[in-house]
């Protein structure tokens, strides 16, 4: 734990290693992990995560944008770095200078890259039904043309499963349909004599629920960090995942509020009886959603302290009436363990009314990342 921070996250690298080993056990030995470290590794800190992942033998990564890819190259990553999203033409030179592999988001994008002068490495996104990015699986001839476009070096094709986290019959059927469409494109390209490209389709839930697929890469994201997107998501794998991150802050003041008095902005909290409250040095600028007030609690000295009033930009209030011997500077846990109590990331995200992916990727930059 840092002795300097008002609020911080603790990163457990043993848990990260455990998750890597568990995820690797699901897929064929020939399938390599290409972790998604976009959005600062889902708020965990891209560089400390990648440093440990590289130590574990992982060479290739996927990111959201060229800027993230440049950070990885400057940090010493040598393997493939796949940019999953659109790169604006003003940043095309970064793709070349830092040897980044760009996703082809549609057929016209290949022409745009070619007009710049060529030499670009790409993976072709295939739209198998999510309708977000990629060339439609129904346009196999156009996909073949991309392979033959001068100045474009196609290293692979991939798609995104959009309901692989659901065990509903209709969603499982659609996932199998997406897989079939992806295989259809592969088979057509092979019949045209186009071979030697890598393929990847599975993200976290594709690995957890469809591990039997035989592809060259998997792209684990949220599961790598020991999380599901929300409580109750379908996970048929049987593996155990351990949370990498704990979120903590400090008690900055403790005071009494008399029965009937209000506290916080808008005085939306009214004490039904004499109450002790504590102000914590963390707020929505650090990633604590305002929606959590009145729904969740934090842990102080192993006891639950309900969140009250409105979450402020830099601070929040909790009811510590049931917490004995509390004092300024005490640790308060928002995600993690304290004594015999714990709060999971999924539970915290549920209180915020959203998914872990959103909550963790919004953890603020002023939170210190502490490796424990």
N, C-alpha and C positions, 0 to 999 in steps of 0.2 A: 504494500500500500504506500502511496506517495504521502509524505508529510506536508506537502506544499499546496495541494490542490483544494479548491472549494468544491469541486465535483470531478469525478473521473470514472473511467472504465478500467476494469482489470481483465487481462487476457490470459487465459490458461492454455499454454501451448501443448501441454500433455493431452488436454481434451481435443485440441485440433488434430494432433497426431492420431489419437484414438479414432476420430471420425474419418480421417483419411484411410486408415486401415480397414475400418468397417465398410466404407463405400467401395474400396478396391475389392473387397471380398465378394461383392455382389456381381461383378461383371467379369467377362473373360480376361485372362492375363494379357491378351493382345490389345485390349482396350485401354487407352491412356486417359488419365484425368486431365481436363483442361478447365481448371477452376474459374468460376466467374468471380473476379475481384473488383468488379465495377462498383461505383458509388462508395469508394474508400473501403472496399471489401465489406459491403453491407454495414458500414459504420464501424467496423472493427479496427480499421487502420490498414490500408493496402500494403504499405511497405513492411510492417512487422509480420503480417500474415504471409506475404510472399517470401520473405526471408526464411520463415520456418518451412513453408511448403517446398521451397527449393531444396532445403536441407533434407527433406523427405523424398527427394528424387523427382519432383514434379518440375517440368521444364516449360510447359506451354500454358498460356493464360488467355482468357477472353475479357474484354473491357467494353465499356459503352461507347467511348469516344477516343479520338486520336490523342487528345491531351492526356488521358489516362495511360495510353500506350507509351507515350513519350516518357512519362514518369517511370514506368517500369524499365524501359531501356536505360535511362539515366541511372537507375538503381542497380543495373548490372544483369538484368534478365537477358539470356541468350537465345531462348527458344522462340517458338511461334507466339506471336501476340495478335489475336484476332479482334478487330474492332467490329462489334456487333451492330452498331448503328451507322447512321449517315455521317459522312465527313464532308463538310462544306469545301468547295473548290479552293478557297483561300488557304486551307490546311492540307491540300494534296501533297505539297512538298514534304510535309512531316511524314507522310506514309513512306516516301522514298528514303528520306534522310535517316529514319529510325527503323527501317525494315519492318513496317507494320503490314499485316494482312487485312485488307479491307473487305467487308461484306458488300456484295453487290445487291443493293436493295431493290433494283429492278433492271430491266434490259437497257433502258436509256442511260442508266448510270454507267454502264460499261463503255458506251460511246463517249460519255463525258470524260472518263478517265483516259480513254485512248487519245482524245483530242489534245490532252496536255502533253503527250509525248511517249507514254507507255512505260513499261518496266514495273507496273504495279502487280503486287501479289494479291490475289483475291480468293475468297470462298463465296460460292454462289448461294444466296438464300433461296430456299424453295418454299413457296406458299402452299402448304398442304391443307389449309382450311382456317388458319387463324386470321388471315386477311390483315396483316400488319405490315410486313416487309417481305420482299422476295419475289421471284418470278413464279408465276402460277405453274403448278405441276402439269397442267393441261397444255403448257407451251413448251413441250420438250424440245421441239426444233429450235426455238429461241435459246434454250439453255445450251444446246449443242453449238450454236453459233458463237456463244460467249467463249466456249473453250477454244474456238478457232479465231478469235479476235486478235489481231496483231497487237503486241504491246501489253496484253493482259495474260498473266500467268495464273491459271486456275489451279489451286491446290486442293480444293475440296468442295463439297456441297453439304448443306445442312438445313434442318427445319426446326420448328418449335412445336412441341406438344402443348396444347392449351387447356386440356381438361384431364391430364394424367394424374391429378391429385384427387379425383373423384371416383368412388366405386359404384356410382349409379350406372345402371345397365346402359342407358343411352350414351353416357359419357365414355364408358369403356368401349362401346361399339364405335364411337367417333374416333377415339384414340387409335383403335385398330385400323380404322379407315385411313387415318393420317399416315400410319406406318405403311399401309398398303400403297398409298399414293407415292410415298418416298421411294419405296422399292420399285414401283412402276417407272419412275424417272431413272433410277439406277440401271434397271434392266434395259431401258430404251437406249441410254448412252452406251452401254456395253455392246449392244447390237450394232451401234454405229462405229464401233472400234475405239471408243473413248474410254480409256481405263487409267488406272494408276492414281486416282484421286481419293482423298480420304472422305469419310462420311461421319456425321454426328447428328444425333437427334434427341438424345436424352438429357434433360436437366435433372434437378434433384428428384422430382417425383417420377420421372421416367426411369431413373435408376432404382428407386425404391419399389416401384410397382410393375415395371417391365424390364427386369434385369437380364432377361434371356436374349435381348436384342444383340446382334453381332455387328457392332460398328467400331470405328477406329478411335473415336474419342467419346467421352461423356463430359458434360458441362455442369458439374455440381455447383449450386449456389447456396441457398439458405441451409440445406442439410449439412453442408461442409462445416458450418458454424454451430452445428448441434441443435438446429431448430426446425420445426415445421412452420408453415405460414400461419396456421391457426390451430387451436385445440380441436381435435376430432378429425383432422385431415387423414385421408386414407394412406396408410403405410403398411403394406403387406409383406415387407421384407424380413421382418423379425430381427433386424439389427438394432443395437442400442446406439443412440447418439448422445453426446455430452455437450452441454452449452459451453461455448468458449468465453463468453463475455458476462461480466457482472457490472451493474451500474450502481454507483454509490455517490453519496454527497455527505454534507456535514450539517449538524444542528448549529445554527448561528445565534439563536436566542430562544429563551423559554419564558412564557409569561402566563398570568392568569386572566381569564375572561369570565366575568360574572354572568350569572344567569340572566338571559334577556339581551345581553350585549352582542353586537355584531363584530365581524373580523374580516379583513381583506377588502379588495375592491368591490364596490357595490354593496358591501355588507351583506352579501348573499348568505353567509353563514351566520346563524343566530344560535347562541348557546342555550340549550334547553335546561341546563343546570350549570353550576360553577364548573369551569373547564380549564385545564391546562393545555396550552397550544405551543407548538414549536415552529419557528420559521426555518426552512431548509434552504441552503444556498444552491438551488438548481431551479430552472424554470423552462418555459417553452422555447427560449432561445437555445437551450441545450438539448431539446428534443422531447421534452415532456409535454404531451398533448393536453390542451385545456380540457378536453372531454373527460379526462380521468378523474376530475374533482367529483367527490361524492360517490364514486364507484369503487375506487381502489384504496390501497393502504401501502405504507412502507414498513420496513422492519427496523426497529431500534432496540438494541440490547435483547434481541430475540423475541420482542413483542410487536404486535401489530399496532400501527398508528394510522388511523383512517385519514385520508386526504380530505381537507375541508376548504371551503371558500374557492375563489378563483385562482388558478395557476397564473403566476405573474411571469414576466419576461425572464427574470433572473432568480426568482424565489417562489416558494410554495409553502402552504401551511398544513400542519397535521395536528390531529388531536392526540396528545401524549398523556392524557389523564391516567391511563392504565400502565404507563411506563415509569417505573421507579428509578430513582437515582440518575435521572437524565441531566446532562450538563452541556454547556456550550462546547462545540468541537467534537461531540460524539458522532460516530459513523451512523448514517442512515442508508439502508439498502433498498433500492427501487427494483432491481432485478438481481437475484442471487440468494444467498443463504445468510441467515443470522440465527445462531443458536440452533434450535430444532425446527425453525420455520424457514420457508423458502418461497420465492416468487419466481415463476418461470417467465421466460420471454413471451411465450404464447399467452399466458395469463395477463401479463402487463399490456400486451397489444389488444387483447379482448376488452380490457377496461378502457382503452383509448378508442375503441370502436373500429379497429382496422386490423391489419395483418403485421406479422413481425417484420416482413420485408420493408414495409414503409417505416415502421417505428425505428428500426435499427439503422436504416440508411439515412435517417434524419438526425441521428445523434450528432450534436454540434461539434464544430471544430475546436472550441475552447475546452472541451473535455480532454483531460490528459489521458493518453493510452498507456497503461502500466502493465508490463509483462510480469506475470507472477509464476 
